[in-house]
Every structure is written in structure tokens, then in C-alpha cells.
Amino acid sequence: MKEKKKKKTWIVVVIILVILALIVGSVVSCTRALSESLEALSDGFTELSTVEKRDISDTISVSGTVESENVVKITSTLAAAKVKTLYVEVGSEVKEGDVLLEFDSTQLQQQYDAMQKTIDNAQGMSDHNHAINERNLENAKTEKTSTLQQAQRSIDEANNAKNSANQKINNLRTQLDSLKKTRDDYKAQMDAPAPEEPQLDETATPEEIDAARAAYEEAVRAYQDTQTALLTQYQAAAAEVQSVEAQLSALEEQLSSYDSAIQSAKDAYAAAERSADSMIQSYQDVLDAEQFSADSSAEDELASLADQIAECVVRAPKSGIVTSLNVTEGSLPTADALMTIEDKDALRITVQISESDILKIEEGMPAVVRTTATGDKEFQAEVTRVVNIYHADNPASLYGQSGSGGYSAEITINDPDSELLIGMNAKVQIILFERKDVLSVPYESIVEEDGESYVLLAETDPQTGATTAKKAKVEPGMKGSYYVEITSGEVKEGDQIVMDGASYQDGDVLLVMPDLNVSSDEEGDSDA
């Protein structure tokens, strides 16, 4: 009984499956037939488009990986120092100046302390010798001053002696002139004539003769007395003149000796000055030589140790996030970089550009970035670098990405507070140009003929209801990915035009399909 029930169950299941298969086949067949019928029906209608004001643009779509614009590799020259303390891990956010890690500086500090002690001792001895040399120099300068003062006094004494002698000579000459005048006066008086005898005529009386003779004799006696006195005075004056002349001659003969004494004093001054200057220069040379005799190698080594001790504390040179870490506590650095810090607020995307597009791209062009993680959100960006040098192997490898040969460009994210994260895969649309709110038509609606452009207006006769095609000249402007700007012509906003203008002629009767007009506020991207 159980086996019969099982057989009946299987039979029912098979029948149900067959019925479902027949139903599905029938539905698929009907759907296909309906679709073919609608497609055949639509082929007979003319598709129209409305002339509208739109935002048109031409873009290039590329992709890349979000990366930091500022990537800092933290390195260290301390090859033999172990990591003592590590303060960060991958993903840690750090600010500029934060301590990232510390190396063990024990041995370096010991070397520094020993070297500092040696330098201090050497410096103490150097300072002592320097003080002695400075004291010797100051003593030599003081001795020079004293010696030159003494030599100057000798010069002054010799000059004073000569001046005194000159003064005596002048005084003697004045005295001599006075004595000579006095002597000459006496001589002149001595040359006075003697009294003459009186001449008496014959009428003179004897008394008169005796009186005249007595007067004459008295005059003679007086003259003789005067001559005797004048002679004595003359002789005395002459003797004084002779004495003064002898003194003057002696002093004049001594003048040359005074000049010799002055010159000797001056020579002694110059010799003392040369000797003192030579002594001073010798001590100055000793002081000057100190800077050359000093050995700076120890100080250089000390400075090097100080730098190494300072390098034991590694700080963040910039703010960012730690994206790689190549050391652990207790380890010795083995990689070129201890860690990598990337600025998560300054982001860029390096993209590969095809040969056909590289000449279209320029620095400063705007771009729009989207990622799968952020959905429909768009982030504004800018082309900040175009690498128009072909790399046969991997142009993006310079930025840590992989790729085949070609050209590349850098796209910088303008929004520092975007939700983008380093490592996200991003799609980028580089906007070659963009026109806002301009009159435009679909690209395929424009027909070129004899150097002119036109579109076909769909005009409906209000009486008959018939729609015909009418040629309307237009002047195309910028060409977007799907629409073309119309700068002038015989069309206006709201006009209906034939989508496939090349398939119709001026005056053709059009069969218009209701609700099939293509209308858009904004042009789609280049992949539309």
C-alpha cells in the first residue's frame, strides 16, 4: 500500500510540473509576440524631441583609487637603536608634533656624558691658558705705555734744555746790543774836541788876558778830567761787551749738542715703541693661534650624539593617519621607513588617461567623484596635474597604484570634509567643458548639408491635424556627450523637432507617437 501511495504522489508532481511548464511557455510566447508587435508598431512612428534649455557638458570617465595627497614616510638614521616605546598603530590619527615612538637612548646618553666630561676638562685647561695669554697681552700694553711716557719725558727735557739755551742766547744778544751802544756812546763822547785857546785882540787889557788864560786853563783841566772818566767807563763797557760776546759764542756752539740730545731722545722713543709693539704682537699671535689649535672633532662628535639622542623621540612632521607600520617595541628598524602617515583630509586620485584623451585634459579642469561606498553622492574635484609622458609599463605606479602603459593625471578632492577614505575605488568624470542653461537639441537631430546645419521642425496643421517636417537652420555651438548647444537659428525653446533628422526630408508627413518625446533637464554622463 505504501509503495502505491508513493507512485501516485510522484505522478501528481510530474503532472503539476508539466502544467506549469506549459503555462510559462505560453506566457513567454505571448510576451515575445506582444513585444515584437509593439516594436513593429513603433517603427512606423517618428520620434520627436523638445528644444529646451539644458546644462550640457562633455566628460571623460576614468577610475582610480583614493589616496592621500600628502604622504610622509617616517625614517630614522638610528640603525643600532631598539624601539623602546611605540605610541601608535595602523589607523591611529596623529597631529603634527605628536610622539610616534621612542628609541632606547641609554647607550647614546652614556657616550654623550663621557664625551661632555672630556670636553669640559679640555675647555677648562684652554680657558686657563687663554686667561694667562690675555694677562700677558694686557701687561705688554701697560708696559708700552709706561716706557713711551718715560721716553717722551726725555724728549721733552731735551727740548726744554734747547729752548732754555735759545732764551739765554736771545737775552745775551739783547744785553750785548745794549752794552755796545753804551760803549759806543762813551767812545763818541771821548772823541769830543778839546777846548781852544782864547784869541785876544791887541786892545785886551792884561786883566782880560789873565782872566781868559785862567778860564782856558780851567776848561783844559775839566776836559782832561772828563776824558779820563770817559776812558775808564769806555774800557769797562768794552770789557763787558767782550765778556758777553764770549758767553754768547759759547752758548751758540752748544746748540748742536741740544739738537743731538733731542734726536737721541726721539730715537730712543721709536726704539721703545717698536720693542713694545713687537712684544704685544707676539702675545696677540698666541691668542690668535688658539682658535687654530683647538680640536673641534670632539665637539662635532658631541653634537652628533646630541642629534642622535634627539632623534630617539620620533614626532609626527604632519597631521594624518598611520597607514603602515614597520616596527614593533623591542625591534631594530629593518625597513627604509618606520611608518607612513597620510593626510586623510587632503585626498587625490591618480587615474590613467588614454592616448585619445590626454590632449583634451588640462590642469584646473573640474571633475566629479563617486564611489560605491558613498552611493549617489558626488564630490567636487579638480585636475591638478597632467602627466603627459607615456609610461610603457605602469604610469600610476609612481603613486602606489597598478596599471598598464599610458598617460596619467592627478585629481584633487576639493572638499576636505568628504566621506571618502584612503583606498576607496572611485569613478571620476573629468568635465572638459560645461554650459549652464543653454538652448540645446540632441546631437543626432542636426543635419549637415552644403556647409550649413539644420533640424526638422515637427509642425502640426491645426485644421487637418497632419504633422509635417519643416527645415529650420541652426548654428551649433559646444557639443556635449548627447546634446549640442544652439547659439542661433530658426528654433526656439519648446519647439518639437525630429530626433533622426537624417532619415526625413523637408515636407515629409510625420506619424507622431504620443508620449515618446525625449526630454531632460540635464544631460547624462558620457557613458549614457
C-alpha positions in Angstrom: 0.0 0.0 0.0 2.8 2.4 0.9 4.5 1.8 -2.5 1.3 2.6 -4.4 0.8 5.8 -2.5 4.4 6.9 -3.3 3.8 6.2 -7.0 0.6 8.3 -7.0 2.4 11.2 -5.3 5.2 11.3 -8.0 2.6 11.1 -10.8 0.8 14.2 -9.3 4.1 16.1 -9.0 5.0 15.4 -12.6 1.6 16.5 -13.9 1.9 19.8 -12.0 5.3 20.4 -13.4 4.2 19.8 -16.9 1.2 22.1 -16.5 3.5 24.9 -15.1 5.9 24.5 -18.0 3.0 24.8 -20.5 1.8 28.0 -18.7 5.3 29.6 -18.6 5.9 28.7 -22.2 2.6 30.2 -23.2 3.3 33.4 -21.3 6.8 33.8 -22.8 5.4 33.2 -26.2 2.7 35.8 -25.8 5.2 38.4 -24.3 7.6 37.9 -27.2 4.7 38.3 -29.7 3.5 41.4 -27.9 7.0 42.9 -27.8 7.5 42.2 -31.5 4.1 43.8 -32.3 4.9 46.9 -30.3 8.4 47.1 -31.9 6.9 46.8 -35.4 4.3 49.4 -34.5 6.8 51.9 -33.1 9.0 51.6 -36.3 6.2 53.4 -38.1 6.2 56.4 -35.8 8.6 59.4 -35.8 10.4 60.1 -32.6 10.4 63.7 -31.6 12.4 65.8 -29.1 11.7 69.1 -27.5 14.0 72.1 -27.9 14.9 73.0 -24.3 17.4 74.9 -22.2 19.8 72.4 -20.6 23.1 72.0 -18.8 25.4 70.4 -21.4 28.9 69.1 -20.8 31.5 66.8 -22.3 33.3 64.5 -19.9 35.9 61.8 -19.8 35.2 58.9 -17.4 38.1 57.3 -15.6 38.7 55.5 -12.4 41.3 55.2 -9.7 42.0 54.7 -6.0 41.6 57.4 -3.4 45.0 58.2 -1.9 46.4 60.9 0.3 47.9 64.0 -1.4 50.4 64.3 1.4 52.2 61.0 2.1 55.0 61.2 4.7 57.4 58.3 5.2 58.9 58.4 8.7 62.5 57.4 8.6 65.4 57.3 11.1 69.2 57.2 10.9 69.4 55.2 14.1 70.4 51.8 12.8 71.5 50.2 16.1 68.8 51.5 18.5 65.9 49.4 19.6 62.4 50.7 19.7 61.7 51.4 23.4 58.0 52.5 23.2 55.6 52.6 20.3 52.7 55.0 20.8 50.7 54.4 17.5 49.3 51.6 15.5 47.9 51.3 12.0 44.9 53.6 11.8 45.9 55.9 14.5 45.2 59.6 13.9 48.1 61.8 14.8 48.6 65.6 14.9 51.8 67.4 13.9 54.3 67.2 16.8 52.8 64.1 18.4 55.3 61.5 19.6 55.1 58.4 17.4 57.7 56.2 19.1 60.9 56.4 21.2 64.1 54.6 20.7 66.3 53.3 23.6 68.8 56.2 24.1 70.7 54.7 27.2 74.0 53.9 25.4 73.9 57.1 23.4 73.4 59.1 26.7 76.3 57.4 28.3 78.6 58.2 25.4 77.3 61.8 25.4 78.0 62.2 29.2 81.6 60.8 28.9 82.4 63.0 25.9 81.0 66.0 27.6 83.2 65.5 30.6 86.3 65.2 28.4 85.4 68.3 26.6 84.7 70.2 29.8 88.2 69.3 31.1 89.9 70.3 27.9 87.9 73.5 27.9 89.0 74.3 31.5 92.6 74.0 30.5 92.1 76.0 27.4 90.3 78.7 29.4 93.2 78.8 31.9 95.8 79.2 29.2 93.7 81.8 27.5 93.5 83.8 30.6 97.3 83.8 31.0 97.8 84.9 27.4 95.3 87.7 27.8 97.0 88.8 31.0 100.4 88.8 29.2 98.9 90.9 26.4 97.5 93.5 28.8 100.8 93.7 30.7 102.7 94.3 27.5 100.3 97.1 26.6 100.7 98.6 30.0 104.5 98.3 29.8 104.4 100.0 26.4 102.5 102.9 27.8 104.9 103.4 30.7 108.1 103.1 28.5 106.8 105.5 26.0 105.9 108.0 28.7 109.4 107.9 30.0 110.9 108.2 26.6 108.6 111.2 25.9 109.9 112.8 29.1 113.4 112.6 27.8 112.4 114.2 24.6 110.6 117.0 26.5 113.7 117.6 28.7 116.0 117.8 25.7 113.6 120.3 24.0 113.3 122.3 27.2 117.1 122.5 27.5 117.4 123.7 23.9 114.6 126.2 24.4 116.4 127.5 27.6 119.6 127.9 25.8 117.9 129.8 23.0 116.3 132.0 25.5 119.7 132.8 27.2 121.2 133.5 23.7 118.4 135.9 23.0 118.9 137.6 26.3 122.7 137.8 25.8 122.2 139.3 22.3 119.9 141.9 23.8 122.3 142.7 26.6 125.2 142.8 24.1 123.4 145.3 21.9 122.8 147.5 24.9 126.5 147.2 26.1 127.8 148.0 22.6 125.6 151.1 22.4 126.9 152.2 25.8 130.5 151.6 24.8 129.9 153.5 21.5 128.3 156.4 23.4 131.5 156.6 25.6 133.7 156.5 22.5 131.7 159.2 20.9 132.0 161.4 24.0 135.7 160.7 24.1 136.0 162.0 20.6 134.7 165.4 21.6 137.2 168.2 20.7 139.5 169.7 23.3 138.9 173.4 24.4 140.6 176.0 22.1 142.9 178.8 23.3 141.1 182.2 23.5 142.1 184.6 20.8 142.5 188.2 22.3 143.0 191.3 20.2 145.5 193.9 20.9 143.1 196.1 22.7 142.7 193.5 25.5 143.9 194.6 28.9 146.2 192.5 30.9 143.5 191.7 33.3 141.3 190.5 30.5 144.2 188.5 29.2 144.9 186.9 32.6 141.2 186.1 33.1 140.9 184.5 29.6 144.0 182.5 30.2 142.7 181.3 33.6 139.4 180.3 32.1 141.1 178.4 29.3 143.3 176.5 31.7 140.3 175.6 33.8 138.5 174.3 30.7 141.5 172.2 29.8 141.7 170.7 33.2 137.9 169.9 33.1 138.3 168.4 29.6 141.1 166.2 30.8 139.2 165.1 33.8 136.2 164.2 31.6 138.4 162.3 29.2 139.9 160.3 32.0 136.5 159.4 33.3 135.1 158.5 29.9 138.1 156.3 29.2 137.6 154.4 32.4 133.9 154.0 31.6 134.7 153.1 27.9 137.1 150.4 29.0 134.7 149.0 31.5 131.9 148.8 28.8 134.3 147.3 26.3 135.2 144.6 28.8 131.6 143.8 29.4 130.9 143.6 25.7 133.8 141.2 25.3 132.5 139.1 28.2 129.0 138.9 26.8 130.3 138.0 23.4 132.3 135.2 24.9 129.2 133.8 26.7 127.1 134.1 23.5 129.7 132.3 21.4 129.9 129.5 23.9 126.1 129.1 24.0 125.8 129.1 20.2 128.5 126.4 20.0 126.4 124.3 22.3 123.1 124.5 20.2 124.1 121.5 18.1 124.5 119.3 21.1 121.0 120.2 22.2 119.7 119.0 18.7 121.7 115.8 19.1 120.2 115.2 22.5 116.6 115.8 21.1 117.2 113.4 18.2 118.7 110.8 20.6 115.6 111.0 22.8 113.3 110.6 19.7 115.3 107.6 18.5 115.0 106.1 22.0 111.2 106.6 21.9 110.9 104.9 18.5 113.0 102.0 19.6 111.0 101.6 22.7 107.8 101.7 20.7 109.0 99.1 18.2 110.1 96.8 21.0 106.8 97.2 22.9 104.7 96.6 19.7 106.7 93.5 18.9 106.1 92.1 22.4 102.3 93.0 22.1 102.1 91.3 18.7 103.8 88.2 19.9 101.2 87.8 22.7 98.4 88.6 20.2 99.7 85.9 17.9 99.5 83.4 20.7 95.9 84.4 21.3 95.0 84.2 17.6 96.6 80.8 17.3 94.3 79.4 20.0 91.4 79.1 17.5 93.5 77.0 15.2 95.0 74.8 17.8 91.5 73.9 19.2 90.3 70.5 18.1 86.7 70.6 17.1 86.3 66.9 16.4 85.2 66.2 20.0 82.6 68.9 19.8 81.4 67.6 16.5 81.1 64.1 17.9 79.2 65.5 20.9 76.8 67.4 18.6 76.3 64.3 16.6 75.4 62.3 19.8 73.0 65.1 20.8 71.3 64.8 17.4 71.0 61.1 17.8 69.5 61.4 21.3 67.0 63.9 19.9 66.2 61.5 17.1 65.3 58.9 19.6 62.0 60.7 20.1 60.2 60.5 16.7 57.5 63.0 16.2 54.9 63.4 13.5 56.0 66.1 11.0 52.4 66.5 9.8 48.9 65.6 10.9 47.3 62.5 9.4 46.6 58.8 9.8 49.1 56.0 10.2 48.6 53.7 7.2 51.6 51.4 7.6 53.9 50.4 10.5 57.2 48.5 10.0 58.4 48.3 13.6 57.4 46.9 17.0 58.5 47.5 20.5 61.9 46.0 21.2 62.8 45.6 17.5 65.5 47.2 15.4 64.4 49.1 12.3 64.9 46.9 9.2 62.8 48.8 6.5 63.5 52.1 4.9 60.6 53.7 6.6 59.4 53.2 10.2 55.9 54.0 9.2 53.8 56.0 6.8 51.5 58.9 7.7 48.9 60.1 5.2 46.8 63.2 5.4 43.2 62.0 5.3 41.8 65.5 4.7 43.9 66.1 1.6 42.9 63.4 -0.9 43.6 62.8 -4.6 43.0 60.1 -7.2 45.6 59.2 -9.8 43.9 58.0 -12.9 45.2 56.6 -16.2 44.3 58.6 -19.4 44.0 57.1 -22.8 46.1 58.4 -25.7 42.9 59.7 -27.4 42.0 61.8 -24.4 45.3 63.0 -23.0 45.4 66.2 -25.2 41.9 67.2 -24.1 42.8 67.4 -20.4 44.3 70.5 -18.8 45.2 71.4 -15.2 42.4 73.3 -13.5 39.5 71.3 -15.2 36.7 70.4 -12.7 35.8 66.8 -12.0 33.2 64.8 -10.2 34.0 61.8 -8.0 31.7 59.0 -7.0 32.4 55.8 -5.1 30.4 52.6 -4.4 30.6 53.2 -0.7 29.1 56.7 -0.8 26.4 55.8 -3.3 24.9 58.7 -5.3 26.9 61.4 -3.5 29.1 63.5 -5.8 32.3 65.1 -4.6 33.8 68.1 -6.4 37.4 67.7 -7.5 39.9 69.3 -9.8 42.6 68.2 -12.2 45.8 69.4 -10.5 48.4 67.6 -12.6 48.6 66.1 -16.1 51.5 63.6 -16.7 51.7 63.7 -20.5 54.8 61.5 -20.6 54.0 58.0 -21.8 55.0 55.2 -19.4 55.2 51.9 -21.2 54.9 49.8 -18.0 52.9 51.4 -15.3 52.3 55.2 -15.2 50.4 55.1 -12.0 53.0 53.1 -10.1 54.5 56.4 -9.0 51.5 56.8 -6.8 51.2 53.3 -5.4 48.7 52.0 -8.0 48.9 49.4 -10.6 48.1 49.7 -14.3 49.3 49.1 -17.9 51.1 51.6 -20.0 49.7 55.1 -20.8 49.4 58.6 -19.5 48.1 59.7 -16.1 46.6 62.7 -14.2 46.1 63.7 -10.6 42.6 64.6 -9.4 42.5 66.5 -6.1 39.4 66.4 -4.0 38.2 69.9 -3.1 36.1 69.0 -0.1 38.3 68.4 2.9 35.4 67.1 4.9 34.3 64.5 2.4 33.3 61.0 3.4 36.0 59.5 1.1 38.5 57.2 2.7 42.0 56.3 1.6 41.9 53.1 -0.5 38.3 53.5 -1.9 37.8 52.7 -5.5 36.5 55.8 -7.2 34.9 56.7 -10.6 35.9 60.1 -11.9 34.2 62.3 -14.5 36.6 64.9 -15.8 34.5 67.8 -17.2 36.1 69.0 -20.4 33.6 71.9 -20.7 30.2 72.8 -19.3 27.4 75.1 -20.4 24.6 76.1 -18.0 21.0 76.6 -19.1 21.7 76.9 -22.8 19.3 76.1 -25.7 20.1 72.6 -27.0 19.0 69.7 -29.2 20.0 66.1 -29.4 23.2 65.6 -31.4 21.5 63.2 -33.9 18.8 65.7 -34.8 21.2 68.0 -36.6 21.8 67.5 -40.3 24.8 68.9 -42.2 24.2 69.9 -45.8 26.3 72.1 -48.1 28.2 73.6 -45.2 25.0 74.5 -43.3 23.3 72.9 -40.3 19.6 72.4 -39.9 17.0 70.5 -37.9 13.5 69.4 -39.0 10.6 71.1 -37.0 7.5 68.9 -36.5 4.7 71.3 -37.4 1.0 70.2 -37.0 -1.8 71.7 -39.0 -4.5 72.7 -36.5 -7.2 72.1 -39.1 -6.2 68.7 -40.6 -4.1 67.5 -37.6 -1.4 66.4 -40.0 2.2 66.8 -38.9 4.9 67.6 -41.4 8.7 68.2 -41.3 10.0 71.7 -41.9 13.7 72.6 -42.4 15.0 75.1 -39.8 18.6 76.5 -40.0 20.6 76.4 -36.8 24.1 77.4 -35.6 25.6 74.7 -33.4 27.8 75.7 -30.5 29.5 73.4 -28.0 29.0 69.7 -28.4 28.3 67.7 -25.3 28.1 63.9 -24.9 24.5 63.8 -26.2 23.2 67.3 -26.7 24.5 70.2 -28.8 24.2 73.9 -27.9 22.3 76.1 -30.4 23.7 79.6 -30.4 21.3 81.0 -33.1 18.9 79.8 -35.8 15.2 79.3 -36.6 14.3 77.3 -33.5 13.1 78.4 -30.0 12.5 76.8 -26.7 9.5 74.4 -26.7 9.7 73.6 -30.5 9.3 69.9 -31.4 12.0 68.5 -33.7 12.6 65.2 -35.4 15.1 63.1 -33.5 16.6 61.3 -36.5 16.8 64.3 -38.8 18.9 62.5 -41.5 16.0 60.0 -42.2 13.5 62.6 -43.2 13.2 65.4 -45.8 11.7 68.8 -45.7 7.9 68.4 -46.2 7.6 64.7 -45.2 4.4 63.8 -43.4 5.3 62.5 -39.9 3.4 59.9 -37.9 3.9 61.0 -34.3 3.8 58.6 -31.4 2.2 60.1 -28.3 4.3 60.4 -25.1 7.5 59.2 -26.8 9.2 62.7 -26.8 12.7 62.7 -25.2 13.0 65.4 -22.6 15.7 66.0 -20.0 16.6 68.8 -17.6 20.2 67.8 -17.5 22.5 65.8 -19.8 23.7 62.4 -18.7 27.3 61.4 -18.5 29.4 60.2 -21.4 28.5 56.5 -20.6 24.7 57.2 -21.1 
